[in-house]
């Protein structure tokens, strides 16, 4: 079986197991606590690791973790212990799950032009976690079952890639509808604003976040396909304008060294 087929099989098995295990738990979350975030995030991470979907290369993992932990040391304290992992996929995506778990696809790492851009991606995802954006989405929904919460994570992980089609199709229409995890414009602006602050405070070039989005736009144009990253991070044009505005105002006033 080809590598893509193996990945598809593992993902389908992972989703099935998660749905079975968690569907038997508490029926819904009216209030999604920090402990709930930690539990769900850890469960998902362990399943990914056990199914062999995460890169095991020590050099790659040390490199990603070093960047992530360095950025984290320049931010406010968080109730979460952050874990940075690389997913075995040529897809162009990065996402964060509840509890401090941040994932970057191999394909995205190969696409960025420098470490600052990769650090910008991690900073943005860290801001989503520290701002508890997914918890806010879940709390607003209130009727989401644990099975659906896992489906949402699976949807973010699969990210619209080819290997995700069959798994998503197996969910009911109701689940597929709630599975559509997209951050709001307010969420994205907050993550960009805080992420930019983390990035600059750590000593990276603040323009890297803006340049990364422009690279993604070029990739979308020349590949004639929508990168998975855009499916969970909407409003790219708005984000480009917002980041450009930050660079022209807030960070420009601090001097060239700040960007």
C-alpha positions in Angstrom: 0.0 0.0 0.0 1.3 3.5 -0.8 2.2 5.9 1.9 -0.9 8.0 1.3 -3.1 4.9 1.7 -1.4 4.1 5.0 -1.9 7.6 6.3 -5.6 7.5 5.3 -6.1 4.1 7.0 -4.4 5.3 10.2 -6.5 8.5 10.3 -9.8 6.6 9.8 -8.9 4.2 12.5 -7.9 7.1 14.8 -11.2 8.9 14.2 -13.2 5.7 14.8 -11.5 5.0 18.1 -11.8 8.5 19.4 -15.5 8.7 18.5 -16.2 5.4 20.2 -14.3 6.1 23.4 -15.5 9.7 23.9 -19.1 9.3 22.8 -19.6 7.1 25.8 -18.6 10.0 28.2 -20.5 13.1 29.4 -23.1 14.1 26.8 -22.3 17.8 26.4 -20.3 20.7 27.7 -22.2 23.8 28.9 -18.9 25.1 30.3 -15.6 24.0 28.8 -13.1 24.3 31.6 -9.3 24.4 31.5 -9.3 20.8 32.8 -11.6 19.8 30.0 -9.2 21.4 27.5 -6.3 19.6 28.9 -8.1 16.2 28.9 -9.3 16.5 25.3 -6.0 17.9 24.0 -4.0 15.1 25.7 -6.4 12.4 24.5 -6.1 13.6 20.9 -2.3 13.9 21.1 -1.9 10.4 22.5 -4.0 8.9 19.8 -2.0 10.7 17.1 1.3 9.5 18.6 0.1 5.9 19.1 -1.1 5.7 15.5 2.3 6.9 14.2 1.1 10.1 12.7 3.7 12.3 14.3 7.3 12.7 13.2 9.8 10.9 15.4 12.9 12.5 14.0 14.7 13.9 17.1 16.4 16.8 15.2 13.1 18.0 13.7 11.2 17.7 17.1 14.0 19.4 19.0 14.1 22.2 16.5 10.4 22.9 16.6 10.3 22.5 20.4 13.2 24.9 20.8 11.5 27.6 18.7 8.2 27.1 20.5 9.6 27.1 24.0 11.7 30.1 23.3 8.6 32.1 22.2 6.7 30.8 25.2 9.3 32.1 27.6 8.6 35.6 26.3 4.8 35.4 27.0 2.6 35.6 30.0 2.2 32.5 32.2 -0.3 30.0 30.9 -2.2 27.2 32.7 -1.2 24.9 29.9 2.0 22.9 29.2 2.7 23.4 25.5 3.7 20.6 23.2 4.9 21.2 19.7 4.7 18.4 17.1 5.1 17.8 13.4 2.5 15.8 11.5 3.6 13.4 8.7 1.8 15.0 5.8 2.7 17.0 2.7 -0.3 19.2 3.4 0.1 22.9 4.1 -1.4 23.4 7.6 -0.8 24.2 11.2 -3.3 24.2 14.1 -3.7 24.1 17.8 -6.0 21.9 19.9 -7.2 22.6 23.4 -4.7 22.2 26.3 -1.6 23.6 24.6 -1.0 21.2 21.7 0.3 22.7 18.6 0.8 20.8 15.3 2.7 21.8 12.1 2.5 19.8 8.9 5.8 18.7 7.2 4.5 20.5 4.0 4.3 23.8 5.8 7.8 23.5 7.2 9.1 23.0 3.7 7.1 25.9 2.4 8.4 28.6 4.8 11.4 30.6 3.7 13.1 31.1 7.1 12.8 30.4 10.8 11.1 33.7 11.5 8.1 32.7 9.4 7.9 29.3 11.1 8.1 31.1 14.5 5.3 33.4 13.3 3.1 30.4 12.6 3.8 29.0 16.1 3.2 32.3 17.7 -0.2 32.7 16.0 -1.3 29.2 17.2 0.0 29.8 20.7 -2.2 32.9 20.9 -5.2 30.9 19.9 -4.5 28.5 22.8 -3.7 31.1 25.4 -6.8 33.1 24.4 -8.9 29.8 24.7 -10.6 30.4 21.4 -11.7 26.8 20.8 -13.1 26.7 24.3 -15.1 29.8 23.5 -16.5 28.2 20.3 -17.5 25.1 22.3 -19.1 27.0 25.1 -21.2 29.0 22.7 -22.4 25.8 21.0 -23.2 24.2 24.4 -25.0 21.2 22.8 -21.9 19.7 21.3 -21.3 16.1 22.4 -17.9 14.7 23.2 -18.0 12.7 20.0 -18.6 15.9 18.0 -15.8 17.6 19.8 -13.5 14.9 18.7 -14.9 15.2 15.2 -14.0 18.9 15.3 -10.4 18.1 16.2 -10.3 15.5 13.5 -11.7 18.0 11.1 -9.0 20.5 12.0 -6.3 17.7 11.8 -7.5 16.4 8.4 -7.8 20.0 7.2 -9.6 19.3 4.0 -6.8 17.2 2.6 -7.4 14.2 0.3 -6.9 11.8 3.2 -9.7 13.5 5.1 -12.5 13.1 2.7 -13.6 9.6 3.5 -13.4 10.2 7.3 -15.5 13.4 7.1 -18.0 11.7 4.9 -18.6 9.0 7.5 -20.0 11.5 10.0 -23.7 12.4 10.0 -24.8 15.6 8.4 -25.5 17.1 11.8 -22.0 16.3 12.9 -20.4 17.5 9.7 -22.1 20.8 10.1 -20.9 21.4 13.6 -17.5 20.0 12.6 -16.8 23.1 10.6 -14.3 24.6 12.9 -13.4 28.1 11.8 -12.1 30.9 13.9 -14.0 34.2 13.7 -12.5 37.4 12.4 -12.2 38.6 16.0 -10.3 35.4 17.0 -7.9 35.8 14.0 -7.2 39.4 14.8 -6.5 38.6 18.4 -4.3 35.7 17.5 -2.4 37.9 15.0 -2.1 40.8 17.4 -0.9 38.7 20.3 1.2 36.4 18.0 3.0 39.4 16.6 3.7 40.6 20.1 5.1 37.2 21.0 7.2 37.1 17.9 8.7 40.5 18.2 9.3 40.1 22.0 11.3 36.9 21.2 13.5 38.9 18.8 12.2 37.6 15.4 11.3 39.8 12.5 7.7 40.9 12.9 7.2 41.1 9.1 7.6 37.3 8.9 3.9 36.8 9.8 2.8 39.0 7.0 5.2 37.5 4.5 4.1 34.0 5.4 0.5 34.8 4.5 1.6 36.2 1.2 3.6 33.0 0.5 0.4 31.1 1.2 -1.5 33.3 -1.3 1.1 32.6 -4.0 1.0 28.9 -3.3 -2.8 28.9 -3.6 -2.6 30.8 -6.9 0.1 28.6 -8.6 -1.1 25.3 -7.2 -4.7 26.0 -8.1 -5.9 24.6 -4.8 -6.8 25.9 -1.4 -4.2 25.2 1.3 -5.7 23.3 4.3 -4.5 26.2 6.5 -7.1 28.5 4.9 -9.9 26.2 5.9 -9.4 26.7 9.6 -7.9 30.2 9.4 -10.4 32.3 7.3 -10.2 35.9 6.2 -6.7 35.9 4.8 -7.2 39.2 3.0 -8.4 40.8 6.2 -5.5 39.3 8.1 -2.9 40.6 5.6 -4.4 44.1 5.9 -4.6 43.9 9.7 -1.0 42.7 10.0 0.2 45.3 7.6 -1.6 47.9 9.6 0.1 46.7 12.8 3.5 46.9 11.2 2.9 50.4 9.9 1.6 51.8 13.2 2.3 49.9 16.5 5.6 48.4 15.5 6.9 51.1 13.2 6.7 53.5 16.2 9.0 51.3 18.1 11.7 51.6 15.5 13.1 49.4 12.8 14.7 46.9 15.3 11.2 45.9 16.5 10.3 44.5 13.1 
